[in-house]
Each structure stands twice: as structure tokens, then as C-alpha cells.
Amino acid sequence: MPQLNKNATIKWPTESKGVGRSKSRRVSKSRRSSADPTEGLQVGNPNAAAIDIGCSEHWVAVPAGRTERPTQRFGCCTAELNRLADWLKECGVDTVVMEATGNYWVVLYDILEERKLNPVVVNPRYAKNMSGKKGDICDCEWMQKLHTYGLFSNSFRPTQEIRVLRAYLRQRETLVGAAAQEIQHMQKALTEMNVQLANVISDISGETGLRIIDAVLGGERAAGVLAKLKGPRIMASLVTLERSLEGHWKEEELFRLEQARLSYAHFQEQLQQCQQRIEQQMQTIQGRVPLEGQGRAPRTMPTADKAAEPVPGQGDGRKSKSFDLGVELKRVLGVDLTQIDGVGPVAAQVILSEVGTDMSRWRTEKHFASWLGLCPDHRISGGKILGRATRPVVSRARNALRLCAYTLTHSKSWLGAKYRRLKHKLGAPKAIVAMAHHLARLIYRMIKNGQDYVDKGMEVYEAKYRENRIKWLKKQAKELNLELHEMQALAS
């Protein structure tokens, strides 16, 4: 048998084939990359431009041939944004596409909207860059090309008056969260001093709890004196409350308690001011249904001399006696959404601020529910469904509808009976999503068609469900060559 030289190199036959295959693959890949993916598409927006939004600069691309440099850079100052809009006007642009990057696009969108440039905002995940080196210039040029062929759809953006209301409501939500955090800080400081007030009173931010905290910060340490400050709605006895107020007082914890108490009072005052702005904005929105006694003078907010007496820890205590949220919602929307079981005035107000009054933005109620992220998102591959979970959508209207669906647990209504059946069959999480989907479709019909909701009652739903169940059982029995009889028929 011949011996092989250790220094010799062996050239296998498969090596040449591998090299040839990889070369052919590289050639075919380069050919594919050089092909234009938009070839064969019809031009939908010949005067389209695109903007790559950034924190400190914006890159803008316009159609070729409109100017010497079709891709230019602009700053983010107001003067630069105005110059950007003027340049787009000079180039003959009538529509502009941009990504919803952070909140940097909001001011630019408003400026372009004022110049009648028809801005289009798209989701960044739908405006992906073509294969190759990524950069701001490539992104804006690629988006301009896609928008020229009409491959982008505009995202939903309500009218200006609805956007103002939405800003106030989101600010109120932020203030409520900040006030809740200060309540936790107060409770933590009391716990560090072994003051078991939270175990006796359900809410330390109530009238009794704040009165006791203010007395402690005022220098009172006697448990008996502090216990006598309880209100009539406190169920605990004086002895129990007195034992819970025997604390181990510390200067540093008293300081933290004082800081949290002042912050809580500050946020409550801001909440009152924010609520006044919300009421004023609600009254300025043009409604579908005129109020009774139309033609009267516009309602004004109460002044300081007519304000109610302030409650300790609840801000200045001003409340608008002339403002009725339910009446204002019916005037703006044209229907009363609170007729739907589970939907309260606050939830209806949140839905109004996030959705608006124009349901023509969505073709059908199915599109509306899908926009809210309340429809199954089937991920199919190879003819198999890999997942059915809903899309991850960040929407305050969606969260409000989910909370409304959760409150139907003990509702003696048609919707309550349906929710309990779905909860027993699917479980609570899926039942909440399903009922939120049902509520979204009801709201869409009511606002779009101006129809009122009429509850048929829990008994009617259970009777209809029993009838459908019997029909299904009879159909199954017939397939098995069996016959199904009701008990009443047998007894007769």
C-alpha cells in the first residue's frame, strides 16, 4: 500500500464544487440585490417626500430633479423647521411621510399640517430600511421611494380639540400616579415608626388618615388624642385605633413623612387645576346633540369666592357644580355610552380623548377592534397557526375597555352573563379580552350610527344560550343516530 506524504496537500473533488456553488450563490445574490424591489408598481404619490426624524437633526428626501440636492439635512429648532417646510413647498411636495420616533415628530407634524403638506405618520416597524448599510440618508430616501408608490398608510390622529383633551387627561393620569406614590411614601414612613395606621384604616389618604398625619406632624404624640380624630365612617373602635397609634417616633422618619405629605397636597392641588382645564376643554368641543335650553350663556368655572370648602389634603377643594360629565359626554358623542354596563363616565371620557367622534377613520367595527389590539393576531407559517395572541398595542382606550370588561363580574345584565360564561369556559384573561372586544364593537356602532344601547337582561341571555345549547345537543345526537327529549316532554 503506497505511503502518503505528510507534507502533501490533498485536493478533494468536492472542494471545487463547493467553490463553484458559493460563487454562483454570490452572483445570484448580487443580482437579486441589484434588482429594484419596487419595479412594476404604479406611482401613487408623485410629489411625495420623506423625513427621517431625529433628536438633533432631520434628514429630508424629495423626488429627484426638483432641486440640486434632493436629500438635505435640517436642524430641530423652530426656525429650521419653518425653513424645512418652505423648502418642501418650493420643491412642489404635497405629502410627507415620517416615522413616529419618540415625540420628536409632533411639532414638525403640526407645522406641516398648517402648511397643508398632508403629513403621514407611520409605525417605525412598517418603515424598515432596505438591505445594506443603514443610515439616516438611506432611510429617508428609501421611505420617499416607498411613499411615492403609495405603500404607506397614515396612522390615526384625532382632531386638534380632541388632542388637547387627550393631553389634559394624560396629565391627570400622571398626577394620579404621582399622588399614589406619595401615599406609599407616607405609609412606609409610618411603618418605619411602627405606627400601624394602615392596618386599621383602609385608606390613609382619607379624611381621618390625613387629619391624624397632620396632627402628628404638628407635634402631637399622645395616642389617645390622635385616636379621637377619627371620622364617623371608621369602623375600628377607639381602643383599637389608640393601640395602632403608639409609635416609635424618629426624627428622620418624621421628616420623610412631612415631605411626602407636602408632595401629596401639591399633587392634589395640581389635580384640581387639571380637572378644571378638562372641564373647560370639554365645553369647547363641538357636540353632535345640542343641550337642553340651547342659546343660554356659556358656563363658566367657579371663582374663588364661590368655591367649596377645601378638604384637608385634597387641594383647594374647588368643584364645578355646573359641570355634569355625563351630560357633556352625551352632547359631544351624540349617544350615552354609560348605558353600556361596565362603562362609566370616566372610562367614556378616556375613550373619547383617545378615539374621538369620527368613526369613519375605520371602515368597519372589525378594523376598529383590530386597531385597539383586541383581535387575535394569527401568526401562520407553513399553513400552521403558531400563535393567536393579540398584538402588543399601547392604547389607553384598550386599557379602559379591559377595565370595563373586568367590572362585569357581578353585573346582572346581558353583558355580565356573557362575561361569566366566557370566564368559566376560557379563563379570566381571555374572557376580559373577548368582552373588551365586544364593548369596542358596541361603542363603534353607537357613535357611528347614533344608536342607543338597550340591555335585554341576564334572563334573556341565559334563555337564548340554553336554546342554542339544546339545538347543538340535538344536532350531535342526530349525528350519532340518537334522539334527545326534554324532561318536561317526558313528564307529560
LODOMI-706573 format. One record per residue (C-alpha): residue number from 0; residue in one letter; x, y, z. Coordinates in steps of 0.2 Angstrom, whole numbers, always signed. Example, Ala and Ser with C-alpha at 12.3 -4.5 7.8 and 13.67 -1.06 7.14 Angstrom:
<nodes>
num	residu	x	y	z
0	A	+62	-22	+39;
1	S	+68	-5	+36;
</nodes>
This chain:
<nodes>
num	residu	x	y	z
0	M	+0	+0	+0;
1	P	+8	+17	-5;
2	Q	+13	+29	+9;
3	L	+6	+46	+9;
4	N	+17	+61	+11;
5	K	+13	+71	+27;
6	N	+18	+87	+18;
7	A	+7	+84	+3;
8	T	-10	+93	+1;
9	I	-25	+83	-4;
10	K	-37	+92	-15;
11	W	-54	+84	-13;
12	P	-66	+84	-28;
13	T	-80	+91	-18;
14	E	-70	+107	-14;
15	S	-70	+113	-32;
16	K	-89	+111	-32;
17	G	-91	+120	-16;
18	V	-81	+135	-23;
19	G	-92	+135	-39;
20	R	-108	+134	-29;
21	S	-103	+148	-17;
22	K	-98	+159	-32;
23	S	-114	+156	-41;
24	R	-123	+160	-25;
25	R	-114	+176	-23;
26	V	-118	+181	-41;
27	S	-136	+176	-39;
28	K	-137	+186	-23;
29	S	-129	+201	-31;
30	R	-141	+200	-45;
31	R	-156	+199	-33;
32	S	-149	+214	-23;
33	S	-147	+224	-38;
34	A	-165	+222	-44;
35	D	-177	+235	-40;
36	P	-190	+229	-27;
37	T	-202	+242	-32;
38	E	-201	+238	-51;
39	G	-219	+236	-58;
40	L	-228	+246	-45;
41	Q	-239	+261	-50;
42	V	-234	+278	-44;
43	G	-247	+284	-32;
44	N	-239	+300	-24;
45	P	-228	+308	-37;
46	N	-225	+323	-26;
47	A	-220	+313	-10;
48	A	-206	+317	+2;
49	A	-199	+308	+17;
50	I	-191	+314	+33;
51	D	-180	+304	+44;
52	I	-184	+310	+62;
53	G	-170	+313	+74;
54	C	-167	+321	+91;
55	S	-155	+334	+84;
56	E	-157	+334	+66;
57	H	-169	+329	+52;
58	W	-165	+321	+35;
59	V	-177	+326	+21;
60	A	-178	+317	+4;
61	V	-188	+324	-11;
62	P	-191	+317	-28;
63	A	-176	+318	-40;
64	G	-175	+333	-52;
65	R	-184	+345	-40;
66	T	-168	+353	-34;
67	E	-149	+351	-35;
68	R	-148	+341	-19;
69	P	-164	+331	-16;
70	T	-158	+325	+1;
71	Q	-154	+338	+14;
72	R	-151	+340	+32;
73	F	-161	+352	+44;
74	G	-160	+356	+62;
75	C	-173	+354	+75;
76	C	-175	+372	+80;
77	T	-192	+381	+76;
78	A	-183	+392	+63;
79	E	-176	+376	+55;
80	L	-192	+368	+54;
81	N	-200	+383	+46;
82	R	-186	+383	+33;
83	L	-189	+364	+30;
84	A	-207	+367	+27;
85	D	-203	+382	+15;
86	W	-191	+371	+5;
87	L	-204	+357	+3;
88	K	-216	+370	-4;
89	E	-203	+376	-16;
90	C	-200	+358	-22;
91	G	-218	+355	-26;
92	V	-221	+342	-12;
93	D	-239	+339	-7;
94	T	-237	+324	+5;
95	V	-223	+320	+18;
96	V	-220	+303	+27;
97	M	-211	+302	+43;
98	E	-209	+289	+57;
99	A	-216	+290	+74;
100	T	-199	+292	+83;
101	G	-202	+296	+101;
102	N	-211	+313	+102;
103	Y	-199	+322	+91;
104	W	-211	+322	+76;
105	V	-226	+331	+85;
106	V	-220	+349	+82;
107	L	-215	+345	+64;
108	Y	-231	+337	+61;
109	D	-241	+352	+67;
110	I	-230	+364	+56;
111	L	-233	+353	+40;
112	E	-251	+352	+44;
113	E	-253	+371	+45;
114	R	-244	+372	+28;
115	K	-256	+360	+20;
116	L	-242	+347	+16;
117	N	-253	+332	+21;
118	P	-241	+324	+34;
119	V	-241	+305	+35;
120	V	-235	+296	+51;
121	V	-231	+278	+50;
122	N	-225	+265	+63;
123	P	-206	+263	+63;
124	R	-208	+244	+62;
125	Y	-218	+246	+45;
126	A	-204	+258	+38;
127	K	-190	+246	+38;
128	N	-174	+250	+28;
129	M	-169	+240	+13;
130	S	-155	+228	+15;
131	G	-137	+236	+15;
132	K	-129	+249	+26;
133	K	-141	+258	+37;
134	G	-141	+277	+39;
135	D	-151	+292	+40;
136	I	-149	+297	+22;
137	C	-153	+279	+16;
138	D	-168	+278	+27;
139	C	-176	+295	+21;
140	E	-173	+290	+3;
141	W	-180	+273	+5;
142	M	-195	+280	+13;
143	Q	-198	+293	+0;
144	K	-197	+279	-13;
145	L	-210	+268	-4;
146	H	-222	+283	-1;
147	T	-221	+288	-20;
148	Y	-228	+271	-24;
149	G	-242	+273	-10;
150	L	-235	+259	+1;
151	F	-238	+268	+17;
152	S	-254	+271	+26;
153	N	-257	+286	+38;
154	S	-259	+282	+57;
155	F	-274	+288	+66;
156	R	-273	+306	+74;
157	P	-288	+314	+81;
158	T	-293	+332	+78;
159	Q	-285	+347	+87;
160	E	-298	+349	+100;
161	I	-298	+330	+104;
162	R	-279	+331	+105;
163	V	-280	+345	+118;
164	L	-292	+335	+129;
165	R	-281	+320	+127;
166	A	-266	+329	+133;
167	Y	-275	+335	+149;
168	L	-282	+318	+153;
169	R	-264	+310	+151;
170	Q	-258	+323	+163;
171	R	-271	+319	+175;
172	E	-266	+301	+174;
173	T	-248	+306	+178;
174	L	-253	+316	+193;
175	V	-264	+302	+200;
176	G	-249	+290	+199;
177	A	-238	+303	+207;
178	A	-250	+306	+221;
179	A	-252	+287	+224;
180	Q	-233	+286	+225;
181	E	-233	+299	+239;
182	I	-246	+289	+248;
183	Q	-235	+274	+248;
184	H	-221	+285	+255;
185	M	-232	+291	+269;
186	Q	-236	+273	+273;
187	K	-218	+267	+273;
188	A	-213	+281	+285;
189	L	-227	+276	+297;
190	T	-222	+258	+296;
191	E	-204	+263	+300;
192	M	-210	+271	+316;
193	N	-222	+256	+319;
194	V	-237	+266	+318;
195	Q	-250	+253	+312;
196	L	-262	+266	+305;
197	A	-264	+257	+288;
198	N	-269	+241	+297;
199	V	-284	+249	+305;
200	I	-289	+262	+292;
201	S	-292	+256	+274;
202	D	-286	+272	+266;
203	I	-273	+283	+275;
204	S	-276	+297	+262;
205	G	-294	+299	+268;
206	E	-301	+312	+279;
207	T	-297	+303	+295;
208	G	-280	+297	+290;
209	L	-274	+314	+284;
210	R	-281	+323	+299;
211	I	-271	+311	+310;
212	I	-255	+313	+300;
213	D	-257	+332	+301;
214	A	-258	+331	+319;
215	V	-243	+320	+321;
216	L	-233	+332	+310;
217	G	-240	+346	+321;
218	G	-231	+338	+336;
219	E	-245	+328	+344;
220	R	-239	+311	+351;
221	A	-252	+306	+363;
222	A	-261	+290	+355;
223	G	-277	+294	+364;
224	V	-278	+312	+357;
225	L	-274	+306	+340;
226	A	-287	+292	+341;
227	K	-301	+305	+344;
228	L	-298	+312	+327;
229	K	-307	+298	+318;
230	G	-322	+301	+307;
231	P	-339	+293	+309;
232	R	-336	+281	+295;
233	I	-321	+272	+303;
234	M	-327	+255	+309;
235	A	-312	+252	+321;
236	S	-315	+256	+340;
237	L	-306	+270	+349;
238	V	-296	+257	+359;
239	T	-290	+248	+343;
240	L	-286	+264	+334;
241	E	-276	+270	+350;
242	R	-266	+255	+351;
243	S	-261	+256	+332;
244	L	-255	+274	+335;
245	E	-242	+270	+348;
246	G	-227	+273	+338;
247	H	-208	+273	+340;
248	W	-205	+291	+334;
249	K	-189	+295	+324;
250	E	-184	+312	+318;
251	E	-178	+306	+301;
252	E	-195	+297	+298;
253	L	-205	+311	+303;
254	F	-195	+322	+291;
255	R	-199	+309	+277;
256	L	-217	+309	+282;
257	E	-218	+328	+281;
258	Q	-210	+328	+264;
259	A	-222	+315	+257;
260	R	-237	+324	+265;
261	L	-232	+341	+257;
262	S	-229	+332	+240;
263	Y	-246	+324	+241;
264	A	-255	+340	+244;
265	H	-246	+348	+230;
266	F	-251	+334	+218;
267	Q	-269	+336	+224;
268	E	-269	+354	+220;
269	Q	-262	+351	+203;
270	L	-276	+338	+200;
271	Q	-289	+351	+204;
272	Q	-281	+363	+192;
273	C	-280	+349	+178;
274	Q	-298	+345	+181;
275	Q	-304	+362	+178;
276	R	-294	+363	+162;
277	I	-303	+346	+157;
278	E	-320	+353	+160;
279	Q	-316	+369	+151;
280	Q	-310	+359	+136;
281	M	-325	+348	+136;
282	Q	-336	+363	+135;
283	T	-327	+370	+120;
284	I	-329	+354	+109;
285	Q	-342	+355	+96;
286	G	-355	+342	+100;
287	R	-367	+332	+90;
288	V	-383	+334	+101;
289	P	-387	+352	+107;
290	L	-390	+353	+126;
291	E	-407	+357	+133;
292	G	-410	+376	+133;
293	Q	-399	+379	+119;
294	G	-394	+398	+117;
295	R	-390	+401	+135;
296	A	-374	+409	+140;
297	P	-359	+398	+141;
298	R	-355	+390	+158;
299	T	-340	+397	+167;
300	M	-329	+389	+180;
301	P	-332	+394	+199;
302	T	-322	+408	+206;
303	A	-313	+408	+222;
304	D	-326	+416	+232;
305	K	-339	+403	+227;
306	A	-328	+388	+229;
307	A	-332	+374	+241;
308	E	-323	+372	+257;
309	P	-307	+364	+255;
310	V	-304	+346	+262;
311	P	-288	+343	+271;
312	G	-275	+335	+259;
313	Q	-287	+337	+244;
314	G	-281	+353	+236;
315	D	-291	+369	+236;
316	G	-307	+359	+235;
317	R	-315	+368	+220;
318	K	-328	+358	+211;
319	S	-338	+364	+197;
320	K	-356	+362	+202;
321	S	-362	+367	+184;
322	F	-352	+353	+175;
323	D	-360	+336	+173;
324	L	-348	+324	+164;
325	G	-362	+313	+159;
326	V	-372	+327	+150;
327	E	-356	+333	+142;
328	L	-352	+316	+135;
329	K	-369	+314	+128;
330	R	-368	+331	+120;
331	V	-351	+328	+112;
332	L	-354	+310	+106;
333	G	-372	+311	+102;
334	V	-375	+295	+112;
335	D	-374	+290	+131;
336	L	-360	+277	+132;
337	T	-364	+275	+150;
338	Q	-379	+265	+146;
339	I	-367	+250	+142;
340	D	-365	+240	+158;
341	G	-347	+242	+164;
342	V	-344	+258	+155;
343	G	-343	+273	+167;
344	P	-342	+292	+164;
345	V	-323	+292	+167;
346	A	-320	+277	+155;
347	A	-331	+285	+142;
348	Q	-321	+301	+143;
349	V	-304	+292	+141;
350	I	-311	+283	+126;
351	L	-317	+300	+119;
352	S	-300	+308	+121;
353	E	-291	+293	+113;
354	V	-303	+289	+99;
355	G	-313	+305	+95;
356	T	-330	+306	+87;
357	D	-326	+302	+69;
358	M	-328	+283	+67;
359	S	-326	+285	+48;
360	R	-307	+283	+51;
361	W	-311	+264	+52;
362	R	-320	+255	+38;
363	T	-329	+243	+50;
364	E	-330	+238	+68;
365	K	-318	+224	+65;
366	H	-305	+237	+59;
367	F	-308	+247	+75;
368	A	-306	+232	+86;
369	S	-290	+227	+77;
370	W	-283	+245	+79;
371	L	-286	+243	+98;
372	G	-277	+227	+98;
373	L	-292	+217	+104;
374	C	-292	+204	+89;
375	P	-282	+188	+88;
376	D	-266	+190	+78;
377	H	-263	+174	+69;
378	R	-245	+170	+66;
379	I	-246	+157	+52;
380	S	-231	+148	+44;
381	G	-232	+133	+33;
382	G	-251	+133	+34;
383	K	-250	+131	+53;
384	I	-255	+143	+66;
385	L	-240	+146	+78;
386	G	-249	+159	+89;
387	R	-265	+168	+92;
388	A	-261	+181	+105;
389	T	-266	+199	+102;
390	R	-254	+212	+95;
391	P	-244	+221	+108;
392	V	-253	+238	+107;
393	V	-251	+253	+119;
394	S	-268	+261	+120;
395	R	-276	+269	+134;
396	A	-293	+266	+126;
397	R	-289	+247	+126;
398	N	-284	+248	+144;
399	A	-300	+257	+148;
400	L	-311	+244	+139;
401	R	-302	+230	+148;
402	L	-306	+238	+165;
403	C	-324	+240	+160;
404	A	-325	+221	+155;
405	Y	-317	+216	+172;
406	T	-331	+226	+181;
407	L	-344	+214	+173;
408	T	-341	+200	+185;
409	H	-356	+203	+196;
410	S	-367	+213	+183;
411	K	-385	+207	+182;
412	S	-386	+211	+164;
413	W	-384	+203	+146;
414	L	-365	+208	+146;
415	G	-362	+201	+163;
416	A	-370	+184	+160;
417	K	-359	+183	+144;
418	Y	-343	+188	+153;
419	R	-346	+175	+167;
420	R	-349	+161	+154;
421	L	-333	+166	+144;
422	K	-324	+167	+161;
423	H	-329	+149	+165;
424	K	-325	+142	+148;
425	L	-309	+152	+143;
426	G	-302	+159	+160;
427	A	-302	+177	+166;
428	P	-288	+184	+155;
429	K	-296	+178	+138;
430	A	-313	+182	+144;
431	I	-308	+200	+148;
432	V	-300	+202	+131;
433	A	-316	+195	+122;
434	M	-328	+206	+132;
435	A	-317	+221	+128;
436	H	-318	+217	+110;
437	H	-337	+216	+112;
438	L	-338	+233	+121;
439	A	-327	+241	+107;
440	R	-339	+235	+94;
441	L	-354	+241	+103;
442	I	-346	+258	+105;
443	Y	-341	+259	+87;
444	R	-360	+256	+82;
445	M	-367	+268	+94;
446	I	-355	+283	+89;
447	K	-356	+279	+71;
448	N	-374	+276	+69;
449	G	-381	+286	+84;
450	Q	-390	+271	+91;
451	D	-394	+269	+110;
452	Y	-389	+253	+119;
453	V	-403	+243	+126;
454	D	-399	+229	+139;
455	K	-410	+214	+136;
456	G	-406	+207	+153;
457	M	-397	+192	+161;
458	E	-413	+181	+160;
459	V	-415	+184	+141;
460	Y	-396	+180	+138;
461	E	-397	+164	+148;
462	A	-413	+158	+140;
463	K	-405	+161	+122;
464	Y	-389	+152	+127;
465	R	-400	+137	+134;
466	E	-409	+137	+117;
467	N	-394	+137	+107;
468	R	-386	+124	+118;
469	I	-401	+112	+116;
470	K	-400	+114	+97;
471	W	-382	+110	+97;
472	L	-385	+94	+108;
473	K	-399	+89	+96;
474	K	-388	+90	+81;
475	Q	-374	+80	+90;
476	A	-387	+67	+95;
477	K	-394	+66	+77;
478	E	-376	+63	+70;
479	L	-375	+48	+82;
480	N	-392	+41	+77;
481	L	-399	+46	+94;
482	E	-414	+56	+99;
483	L	-414	+69	+113;
484	H	-430	+73	+123;
485	E	-433	+87	+136;
486	M	-438	+82	+154;
487	Q	-454	+92	+153;
488	A	-460	+82	+137;
489	L	-456	+66	+146;
490	A	-466	+71	+162;
491	S	-481	+75	+152;
</nodes>
